Amino acid sequence: MATLVQAVRLALHYGEEHLGVTDVFGEDVGPPLGGVFTATQGLKTAWNTPLDERGIVGTAMGIAYAGGRPVFEIQFCDYAFNVIDLLKVAGNQRWGSAGAYPMPIVMMTPTGAGIRGSMYHSHSYESWASRLPGWKIVMPSDALDAYGLMLSAIIDPNPVMVLLPKALLRVRGDKLIPGEPDDPAELSKRIDAPLGDRSKWVPDWPAVEKYLIPFGVGELVREGQTATVISYGRTLPLCVQAADELKAQGFSFDVIDLRSIFPYDWQMISRSVLRTGRVAIVNEDTEVTNFGEHLLRRITEEHFYDLLVRPRLVQGRHVPGIGLNPIYESNSVPQLDQIRDALRTLATDPA
């Protein structure tokens, strides 16, 4: 089974071979490194740029205007804050031209905490991204989703942001990508660059197949009756683990992996809330103007009389950054025990 980052690499390879990807670029994206998290190792269209996020975004837009289909990486989402004006421009080009000028660019960037990245490598970006009309935003939580969402991003005529949770990049999936070897060791031998001299190394790509996950379609990863839990990215596996542990106490939860931040699967959310009457939204972004607050507002407006108890939002603390000390990080973003306690409280709150 591929790891999440291997799945991204396989998707980019499929994209350049079959879907018209013309360029994959960014800081250290080309050889010899192949990306700081190795997401672009061995790709034939990968090349390195200067340390200039504004230049990277502008170049991607120029390639798209000229008929190309680029994928670019912002090395960490923390460095995307200084290009938010250009991202806004990219988001309005197709709309502003009444569809005459497609903007088929894909921005991929690692996001979130979980690797002890300290203040400059631990921010979350989905709430900021959701305020950029014209962009589609996705965040996978497993390898197969990363593969399918990346392929959907590549073929879309709109700009798409693929946010990759840093803490899950090395986590191995439990479902095979179509065409992927069964043996993880074989996959690694074929597509992971060796340490040391890589000047003569070439990957032996497996014949992976087309697999698309439509935007705006969530996944119900656990089904239950007690309450609804909505999450994505790093906190999604924690929600699943918390729900599984609380099952022994007689509680069962719908756990929804949103997968797409925008568009999102309102139909799945609505059906679940109608059935359970209790809902918690869990993510690691900071608590003020959190994307979960939008979901909370819509759920409250459209299901006010269907809710049995007040809805909850479990989110990161509103602090300027995350400290390098592991205690600081653990107390800045939701951890398993906090999520488990929040779900237990939600389940036992008197109606």
N, C-alpha and C positions, 0 to 999 in steps of 0.2 A: 504494500500500500504506500502511495506517495505521501510525503509531507505536504503541508499547505504550500510552502515555497517551491517545492518541486512541481506541484500542480500548476502554479503560475508559470513556471518556466516551460512546461509542456504545452500550456495554452498559447504562450507567445510563439513557440516553435510552430505549432499548428497554424497560428495566425499568419506568420510570415510565409509559410508554405502554401496555404490554401485560401486565406481570407484577405489577401492583399496588403498586409502590413508592410509598409515601406521602410520604416525607421523605428528602432527602439533605442532611446538615448537618455542621457542624464549623467550625473556626476558618478564616475567610476562604474558606469553601466557596461561599457565595453570591456574587451580584454585588457589586462590579464585578470582583473578582479571579478568581473561579471556581476557587479552590484554588491553593496555592502552586506546584503543578506543572501547573495548568490542567486537572485531571481532571474538573472539574465545571462548566466554562464552558457557559452557555446552557441549563442544565437548569431546567425550570419548577418543580421541587419543591425546589431548592437554597436553603438559607438559612444565615445566619451565626450562630455562637454566641459567647458570651464565651470568653476564654482559660481554659477550665476543663475539663480532660479528665474529671474525675470527674463533672461535670455532664453532659457529653456522653454518657458511657456510661449513666448513670442515666436520662437522658432517652430514650435509645434503648430501654432496657428498658421504661420506662413506655409508650412508644408501642406496643411490641409487645404488652404486656399488654392494651392498649385495642383491639387488633385491627389495628394498623397494620403496615406492613412497611418499616422504616427502613434506610437505609444511612448510616453515619456515618464520618467520617474523623478519625483521629488524625494530626495534621499531619506528624509524624515519629514513627517507632516508639519513639524514645528517650523520648518523653513518655508512652508507654503503661506504663512501669514503675510509675508512681504510681497506676495503676488496676488492678493485677493482682488485687487482692482482689475488686473488682466484676466483673472478667472471670470469676473463679472462680464467683461467684454466678450470673452469667448462664449459665455452662456447666452448672450442676446443676439449673436450674429445670424443664426438660422431663422430665429423669430423675426428679427428686424428686416430680413430680406424676403420675408414671406415664403421661406423654403428654398429660395434661389441659390443660397450659398450654404451647403452643408458644412458642419464643423465636426468631422469624425475623428476627434482626438480622444485619447485615453490617458488620463493621469492616474498613475498608481503611486501610492505612498504608504509607508508603514505608519501606523497610528497607535496611540494608547500606551499604557504602562505595562509593567510586567517583566522588564529586562534590566531594572535598576539603571535606567537611562538618565536619571536626574532631571534638572529643570529644562534642558534644551533638547531632550529626546524622549519625552514622556507625555506630551499633550495629546488630547483627542481632538478630532477635527470634524466629526460628522455634524455637529450642531452649526458650526460655521458654514460647512458645505451646504447644508439644507437651506441656507438663506441666499443661495446663488441660483435664481431662476434660470431655467434652460439647461442645467446640468442634471444628469441622472447619477445617483450616488448609491453604491453598493458596498456591503461589508460582509465577506464570507466568514464562517466560523469553522469550516472543515475543507479538506482538500478538494473533494468532488465539486462542492459549491464554488470554490475559487476557480476551478477549471471552467465550469459552465458559465459563471458570471463574467469571467474574462473574455470568453468567446463572444458572448452577447454584447459586451462592451465594444469589442473590436468592430463588429458589423453594424453598430448603431450609427446613424448619421448625425446624432447629437453628441456633444461632449459628455463623457462618462468618467466619473471618479471612482476608482477601485481602491478602497481603504483596506489595508491589510493589517490585522491586529498582530503587533510585533510578538506578543507572548505566545501566539499560536503558530508562528511560521515554521517551527520545527516539530510540530505535533503531527503524527501520522494519522491519516484518515482511516475509516473503517469500511469504506466502499471503494471499489476499484474504478479508476478512470477508464472509459472504454478504450481498449487497446494497450493498456498498461500491463507490464509483466506482473505475474502473481507474487514473485519473490522481491521484497524490498531491497535486498542486497544486490540482486541483478540490476534493478533500476538504478541504484546508486552507482554501481560500477559503470553503467552505460552513459549516465548524464551528469554526474557530479565531477567537476574538475579535480584533478589530484592536487595535493599540496606540493609546493615547490615549483619547479620549472613546468610551465604549461604551454610553452611555445609550439610544441608539436602535437598537443592534445586536440582531438576532435571528438565531439559526442557521438554516440551511436544511438540515435533517436529511435524509440519504439514507434510503431505505426499507430499512434493514438487517433481516435476518431472524433468526429464532430459531435458535441454535446452542449446544448444550449439550455440555460435556465432563464426563463423570461423575467424581465424586470417587473417588480410589483407583485411577485408571487412568493409568499412566505412558506415556511415548512412547519407543520405541527409535529414536533419531535417527541413530545409526550402528550398523552391524552388523559384528562381527568375531569372530575366534577366539582372539586372544591373551589378552585379559583383559576384565573388566567394569569400567566406570566409571559411578558413580552420582552425579548432581549435580542442581542446580536453581538457578533464579535467576541472579545475575550470573556465577557460575562455570561455568554450563552451556555458553555459547558458547565459553568458553576451553577447556573440555574437548574440545569438538568440534574446535576449531582445532588443539589439541595432537595429537589422534588423527589428524587429516588430515595433519599434518606428519610424524608418525612412520610413516605408511603407506609413505612413500618408503624407510624403513629396514627394511621387511618386517614391520611389526607392524600388526595390525588389532584394533580394539576395539569391543565393545558399549558404546555410550554411552547411558545411560538418563537421560532427563529425568523426574525423579520427579513433578513438577507438584503433587502432593498430598503435604504433609508428614504429614497424618493425615486420613483413612486413606491408607495408601500401598500401592503395588502390589507386595506381597510375591511374588505369583506370577511376575511378570516378573523380579524380582530373582533369585528362586530358580532359574528356568529358565536364566538367563544364567550364574549362578555354577556350576551343574551342568555347563554346557558348557565354560566357560573354566578354572575352577579357580583363577582369580586375580581379585582385586577391589580396587578403590580407591574410596573415598567422598570427594567433594570439595565443600567449602562454605567460607564465609568467617566463620562464627561462631567464637567463641573455643574453644580446644581442651579446656577442662575442662567436663565435662557437656555436650558438644556433641551435637546430635541424631544426628550420624553415629555416635557411640559406641553408641547404641541399635541402629542398623542393624548395626554391627560385631559387637556381642554376639549378635544374633539369627543373623547369618550364621555366626558361629563355632559357636554351639550347634547349629544345624540342618544345617550343611554342613562340620563339622570334618573329616570323612574325605574330603570331596570337594575340599578346598582343596589346591592344589599348593605354595603358598608362603603366608607370613603375609599377611593382608590389611592394607591401608594406609588411613589417614585423613589427608587433606590439609586443613588447616583454618587459621583465623586464630590469631594469637598470643594468649596469655592476658595481655593488658595492659588497664589500666583504661579506656583510650580510644584514639582514633586522632588523632594530631597533625595540625595544619593543613598542615604542611610535606609536600609530595608524597612526599618520600623516606620519611617516617614512615608515611604511608598505604600506600605500596607494599610496605613491609617488615612491615606488620601483617596484611595479608590476602593470600591466594594470588594470584599473578600468572601469566601465561602460561608464563614460563620455569620457575617452580617446578612447575607442573602437568605440563609436558612432561617435566621431569627425573624427577618421581615416576613417571610412566607408563612411561618408558623403564626405570627401575630395576625396576619391577614386572614388566615384560615379560621382562627378562633375568635375574631372580633364579633361580638354579638350583633345580630342583624336588627 
